[in-house]
Amino acid sequence: MTQNGMPNMVMPGDVITREARRAGQNVVLKGDMLVSSKVGRVSVTDDTVSVIGLAGKYVPHIDDLVIGKVISHSGQAWELDINSAYVGFLLATDVFGRDFASHADELSSKLGMGDLVAARVANFDRTRDPLLTIDDRDLGKIDSGVLVRIAPGKIASLIGRQGSMVQTIEKATNAAFTIGQNGLVVISCEGPEELLRAKKAIGVIEREAYLPGLLDKVTASLGSGSR
Amino acid sequence: MGGRESDLVLLNSDGIRCDGRKIDEPRRISIKAGVLNNANGSAYIEFGDNKILAGVFGPRDVHPKHQSDSNTGILRVRYHMQPYSVPERKRPAPSRREIEISKVIKEALLPAVILESFPRTAVDVYIEILQADGGSRCAALDVAAVALADAGIPMRDMVSACAAGKVADTIVLDINNEEDQAGQADMPIAVMPNSGQITLLQLDGILSTSEYKKCIETGLVGCKLVYELQKKALKERYFGGQGS
């Protein structure tokens, strides 16, 4: 139980509280009860009760940074797999600029099948697929690194409070992390040994994101002298 | 309706059934969540001699496109028996019975699954019967619900199922294959355990009003037992067996 008398870990259908609170993400209001709709951890902020789902696909939110894999393209846009129920669209004008002409510019010259792209969700609602943009600093094609997948619900644990967790791993392994909110992480580092240690640390977060003392466990997995 | 003629003693004078169980005792049940790497969610159940695997994909793009609904997601369920799941080789093409069970499982899961959150998508549930014993539709429903939760599909509640039936003029819990063949009635029940809403109720056989009521009560007790095991399987998968 958490300090407010609510359960910490919940399953679909579990009653979280009967108190008058707002239903946040992954919580449904049933009569006077707030009920969890996913397996996850309960999070209470102000008067809103949410469940951080430990499983499931990424649900796009505007302004999220995501990493997408090019799976197809039409004459006007690329289609990116963003580990979501929906395919992300990246418009050709975003990459080629305003003077893009579909008859003259070949999309595959810029991004080919399987390429990884760091992008931001520009627009998304129930009626349309997520529209992505790379029109920002540090966005665009990812040229090097290794792709690692983690449940989107565990991304917050990977980042840690004010980035403490990812900074610890980066410092210990000399690696650079590009973290997509959609659960895709690109690790760039110098040698295979550092890469293995970074992957091992992510594995610890994937398995034990719900347990207390996570930072210590990750630090231990990185070996001595990591702090 | 008296079931098939058989020399088998379904219930002896001590109230012990043909497989050694008491009348209110379910078969041995074990559930494991997250057994497949390539599906979005999966689970495996052993329910007596039933061995069933379920894999869930989605929410994902709908193909064929004409099935997609712009207001909500759709649920598709396939219940399939492997050719080696029964003593006589079963032809692998979907039979009338499999099509019917796929339909009733889908309809039993639909009230629990929140598909409105994912318009224009499909959630696909594939259930493979590796070994069949009596009550495979209930076991399939139990494992499908765990696989859906494992896939992170939002659900209003879990769905737990268990059969009850009438054997030698007695209402018993969780009937096995022999009791199904030679017994007098079989009633599979599925319920959303927290809300108490029944999502599947079938009856093969004839029961009096009082027997019918008792059969439902008995089946619901079985559903509750199954629900605890479903929760345990998910706890083990996500919280290492901890959890409140």
Interface residues (C-beta under 8 A of the other chain):
Chain A: M1 P7 N8 M9 V10 M11 P12 G13 D14 V15 N26 V28 K30 V35 S37 K38 V39 G53 L54 A55 G56 K57 V59 A85 Y86 V87 R126 T127 G153 E208 Y210 L211
Chain B: N40 G41 G58 P59 R60 D61 S70 G73 A112 I114 S117 F118 P119 R120 T121 A149 D150 A151 G152 I153 P154 M155 R156 D157 M158 M192 P193 N194 S195 K231 L234 K235 R237 Y238 F239 G240 Q242 G243 S244
